[in-house]
Amino acid sequence: MKIDVFSIKNKLSEKNELEKVELLAFYFFENKAQQEFSIPDMAAVLFGLGFAKPNLSRLKGKILKSQSFIKGSQDNLYRISQKKYNELKEKLPNLSSSEEIISDDSIIPEILIQNSKRQYLARIVQQINSTYEKNSFDACALMMRRLLEILLIHCFEAAEIQEQVKDEEGNYQSLKNLINKAISKPEIKLSPETKKEIDHFRELGNLSAHRIKYNCRRDDIRSIRLTYRATIEELLYLAKLI
């Protein structure tokens, strides 16, 4: 079941903020085998579904006070409690038994990218999610790298300094140069977290493209997908696409 269908069927629009998060955490656990979530990631999903984007500090406070959630494997991650999971499982027993082909949200929520109204970006995101779900991890890493490169170019365009990242023939420079200049240019207001993590995604794509005896594995992508998703959302905002 796709997340927008899940939202409509379970009347998320009628729920309060915490109830929405409980249901979405259950959805990702059951339908995507994603047991943990970050506050920014959950806020992005809510926004992508058309709800008001939550205040992150306020939402974190609600989650910490609620018995429906416990802390995850890292300080910034949370997961639904076993008691709340069992309660929702009784109410929604058939969620994971749908025969619908799922090809969204594994890496990037497709509904988020749809807000950019750029069909070519939506197609790239669909390929990223689809290749991950079909165990084509080298292909997934390459498409992740491609999306990163395109969004960085759009960031330079939005800041009106795109000429600073082109060569003498008017072509855009390598992704490595784009990343280095995005980090150093004050016009591209990358967060400290993104500056620290962004080159990891380029390196993963390069390994799949150029290392002869390397094959990307699920854990290579799974270990970075939350930070990648947060980076992509940040770039979408900086590029003024959402």
N, C-alpha and C positions, 0 to 999 in steps of 0.2 A: 504494500500500500504506500502510495506517495504521500509525502508529508502534508501537502495542501489538502488532499482528500481526508487524511487522518484528522486534520484540524477542523474541517467542516463536519465530518461524521460525529466528532466528539464535542462539538459546539465550544471550541476554545474561545470564541468571541464572547461567550457568556461567563467565562471563568475569570477569577482574579489572577493577578500576576503569578503568585506562587503555585496555584493550581495548574496554570498553563505550563510552568516549568516541570512540575511533577509528571504531567502527561507526556511532555516532549522527552523528558529523560527516560521514561518508560518506552516510548516509541523508539528511540535510538538504541536502547538496550535490546529490545525484542526484534526490531526490524533491521538493524544495522550491526548488531553485535558490538556496539560502542557503549561501554559501560560507564565511561567517565566523560565529564564535560567541564569546560572552563566558563566563567561568568561572561566574558566578552563573546565567546562562541555562542552561548545560549541567547544572549541579547541580540546577536546578529540573526539568529534563526527567527526569533520573535519579530524582529523588524522586517525580515524577508517575507514573513507571512502576512504582513500588512498591519501589525500591531505597533503601538508606540514603542520606541526603543527605550528600554528601562534605564533608570539611573543605576550605574554599575555598583556603586557603594551601597545603595539602598537594597538592591537585589541580593547582594552578598550577605548583608545583614539578615535578611529574611531567611535565606538558605541556611545560614549558620544557626539560627534560632529554631528552625523547623526540625522535627523528628523524622521528616520524610527523606532527609539526606544525610549522608556521612561524607567525611573527607576521603579523597581519592589517594592515588599513589604519589602525588606531588602536592605541594602546598596550594597550588592554584587550581587544582582539579577536585571535582565533587562527583558523587554517584548517588543513585537512589537507594534508600535503605531497603533491606530485605522485607521488612514488614510492609512498607508502602508498595514495593514491587508485588508481593503476594496479593495485596488488596486489589491492585489494578489488574493483575492477571486474572482474578476471578471475574472482574467486570468486563474485561476485554480479552477473552480466551483465544480468539481466532486471529489475532493481529499478525502473528508470524507465520500463519499457515496459508497466506494468500499466494495464489499462483501467478500473480502479476509480475512481470519482469521489472526488476528494480534497476534503474540506471541513473540514479541521482543521489547527491548528498554524501557519498562515501568520503570524498575529500573536500569538495566545495558545494555548499547548498545551491542548487541550480536556481532556486527562487531568488537568491541574493543577486546573482549575476543578471537575471532577467530584468532587474530594476535599472540596469545600465542602458537598456534598450539598444544594445549592440549585438546583433544576431551572431556575428562571427565569434564574439567572446562566449556566448552561450554554447555554441557548437564545440568550442575548445574545452569548456568545462564538462560538457557531456562526454567527451572523449576521455578526459582525465578520470571521471568517475567510472565510466564503463570499462576502461582498460584495467583499473584497479580491481573491480569486482570480478573481472574475467581472468584474473591472475596474469595479465600481460604487464608486468611491473616495469620492464625496460621502456615500453611504450608510454606507460603512465608517467615515468620520470621525465621523459623527453617532452611530453605535452605540458607537464608542470613547468618545465624550464621555458617553454615557448610562451605560456601565459604570463610568466614573470617578466619576460623580455618585452612583450607587447605593452603591458601595463606600465612598465618603467618609461617606455617611449611616450605613452600618453601623459605621464606625469610631467615630463619635460615640455611637452606641447602645452599642457595646461598652465605651466609656469612661464610659457613663452620664451624658453631658452633652448629650444630644440637644436638650434644651429650650433650650440656649444658641444653637442655630442654627435656631430656628423664629421665625416672625413672630407678630404678635398674634393671628392667626386659627388658629395651630397648624400652619401649613404650613412646610415647609422653605424656607430662604432660597435665593437664587440660587447657582449653582455657583461664581461668583466669590467670594461671601461664604464659602461652605463651604471653598474653598481657602485664603482668607486666614486664616480662623479655625483651620483644621487646621495651618497653618504656625505660627501664634502660640500655640496652646494647648499647654501642656506635657503635658496628658493624651494628646494625639495625637502619638506619638513618631515623627514622620517623620524619615527620614534626611536629612542635608544635601543629598545628590544629588537626592532626590525633591523637597525644598523648592525646589530650583533649577529643576527640569524640569517640575513638575506642571502649571503654568498653560499650557505650550505645547500640551498636548493639548486643553484647553478652547478655546484660541484657534483651533486647527485645526477643531474641530467648529463653532465659531461662524462661521467663514468659509464653510463648506459650507452652513450654515443660513441665513445672513443676507446674505452678499455677492452681489449680483445677478449680477455678471459674473465671478464666481470659480467655477472648476471644480477640484476636488481632483484631483491626479494621483498616479500610483503613487509617484514619488520623494518626494512630500510625506509619505507614510506610511512608505515604506521607510526614510527617513532617521531616523525616530524610533521605529521599532517595537521595537528592542532596549531602549531606555530605557522605552518604554511597558510592555513586558512585565515588566520589572523593577519598575516602579512598581505595576502591578496585583498582582504577587505580594506585594509589601510590604504593600499595603492589605489583601489577604486575610488576612495574618498579624495585622495590627493590628486587623482586624475580628473576629478569632478564628473565622474561617470555615475555616481549615485548620490 
